[in-house]
Amino acid sequence: MDVTISSVVDSNGCYNVGDGIATVTVEHLPEAPVTPDGATVVNSDVDTTSTYTITQTANTTDHIWTILPMDAGTLEMDDTLCTVSWTPGFNGVAQLKVQGVNICGQGPASTSLDITVESSFGIAETNIGVGVSIYPNPSEGIYNIEMNAKSKQEMNIKVMNALGFAVFSATNVTFDGSYKSTLDLSGQAEGLYFLVIENDKGVFYKKLIIN
């Protein structure tokens, strides 16, 4: 915008009087960035790093990314792109957000992206007296399950998604010695699931990844 200047005073109190017109550029604080885009469910044993992006924010010269809790991972920032290196063994929900910056300062933060991070180091497995093998894992949704035991077994098998809902269930499964079956989860979305096998001795948990 154009302004009329009638006097100028410097830092020492000296001044000049006169008339003139000068063009002044007014900078605004950055606007709030969009919510980061990227994976919202991460198995840190499979994907040790994850990349997140945003579109360019108005009135910005750079972006600052933050993650909470801070011990969830370390950040490598490159303006509208951020790579998270997940901390081994971290389990929980991490919140990733971003702010725009310019010569006026930092603008408001984006809405946080909630990221569910799972690591098998944090999953407790109970000995139920049965040997269990499931493969391939990760897979595109088709798994082979093999079990063996020294005595006759009766158990319940189910698969839970990351929200805790059962997507597969089989009750009163019995076998004597060995068991082989195919588990078909090809109709489920990509992400993290939990195989749960329960008998009278306890519960066995195994993480499954569909990619």
N, C-alpha and C positions, 0 to 999 in steps of 0.2 A: 504494500500500500504506500501511498505518497503522504508525507507529513511536511508541515511548514516549520522550519527552525528559526527562532528569533534570537537565541543566544546559546553559547556552548561554554560549559565550565569544566576545566580539567581537574585532576585529583589534587592539584596544589591550590585550587581556588581561583586560578586565573580564568578570565572569561573574555569572550568576544561577543559583540552585539551586531546583529544584522538580520537580513531576511534571506531565506533560501528554501529550496525544496529538495528533499532527499527521499530516496526509495528505501523502505524498511521491509525486510523479509521476516515474517513472524513464523517461527517453528512451533509445531504442536507436538505434544507427547505422543508416543506410538499408541495405536489402537490395540485392543486385546486380540492376540492371535487366535486362530481356530484351534480346536482340540487336536492334539497330536494324533497322527494316523500310524497304526502299526499293530503288532500282535497284542492281544489282550489276555491270552493264556500262554504261558511259557514253561516248558520243561527245561530247566537250566542244565540238566545233565546231557541233554541232546543239543540244545541251542545255548551256547555259552554267551553269545552276544545277540542283541536284537536292535534293529534300526528303525527309527521313528522320524517322520517328516511332517512338515506343515507347508502351506502356501505362504508366499511372501506377505508380510503384514504392512499395512499402510503406515507411512511416516517412520520407518525404521531403517537403521543402518546395520543392525546386527540383532541377534537373539541370544538370550540367556536361558538355559534349561536347568530345571531342578527336579530331583527325585526324593520322595519320602517313603519310608524311612531312608536316611542317608546310607545305611549299611546294606541296602538292597543291591547296590551296584555302583560302579563308577561310570561317569559320563565323558564321552568324547564329542564335543560340540563343533559344528561347522555351519553356523547361521541357521538355515531352515532344516538342517539334518542333525540328528543326534543318535549316537550309537551307545547302547547300554551294555557294559560288561557285567554280567550278573555275578554276585558273590556266591561262591560255592556253598551249598548247604542252606541258603536262604529259602524260607518258605513263608508265604503270606501274600498280601496285596500291596503292591507298590503304586504310588501315585506320581505320574509324570506330568509336568506342566512347563510352560514356556512364556517368557516375556520379551517384548520388543524394546530396544534401546535406541536412542539417538542423542544428539548433543544436549537436549533438554533433560534427559534422564531416562528412567525406566517407566514403561507404561504398565497398565494392568495385566495380570497374568491370565492365561487361557484357562478354560475349564480343565480340570485334571483328568487324565486318562488313567483309569484303574486297570492294573495289570496283575493277574493272578500268577504268581511264580511258585512252581513246585519243584522239589528236588527229592530224589529217592533217599538221600542221606537223612531226610527228616521223616521218613515213613517207617513206622514200627511194624515188624513182621512177627507174628506169633507162631510158634512151633505147634502144628496140629498133627504131627506124626505122619504126614503125607509129603512125599516129594512132588514138587510141582514145576513143570516147565511149560512156558508159553512163548511161541515164536511164530513168525518174525515180529519183532517189536523194536522200533515202530513199524507199522504196516499201513496199507491202504484200507484196512478194516477187517481183513480175514486173518484169523489167528489159529494156530494149532495148539491144543491143550493136551498135555500128557501128565498123568499122575500115577504114582505107585505107592503101595503101602503093604505092610506085612500082614494086615488083617482086613477083614471085610469092612467097608466104609459106607456110611450114609451121610450125605452133606447137601448143603444148599449153595448154589452158585449164582452170583449176580454181578452185573456191571453197572457202576454208577458214573454219571457225568460229573463235570466240575461243580455243578450246582447242587449235587446230592440226590438227583433223581435217577431211579433205576431205568436203564435202557434195555436191559436183558435180565431175565430171571429164570432159574430152573431149580425146583425144589425136590427133595428126596432122591437125589442122584446117588445110586448105589453102584459099587464095583468091588471086586475081590481080587487083589493083586495089582492090576494095572488098569488104566483108563486112558482112552484116546478119543478126542472129539475135535470138531471144527467150530470155532466161534465166529459168527458172521455179524460184524458191526458196520458193514459197508454202507448201510443206509444212514449212518450217523455223520454228523459234521466233524470236520477236522478238529483236533484238540486233545485234551487230557481226559483220561477215564481211569477208573479204578476197578480192577477185578477183585471181588470179595468171595472167598471160599470159607464156609463155616461148617464145623462139625462139633461133636460133643466135647472136644478137647480145646477148642478156641477158634480164632479167626485168622485167616491168612490174607494179606493185602498185596496186590501187585499193580504197579502203574502201567497203563497202556497208553500208547500214543498213536493217534490216527493222523496220517499226513497225506 
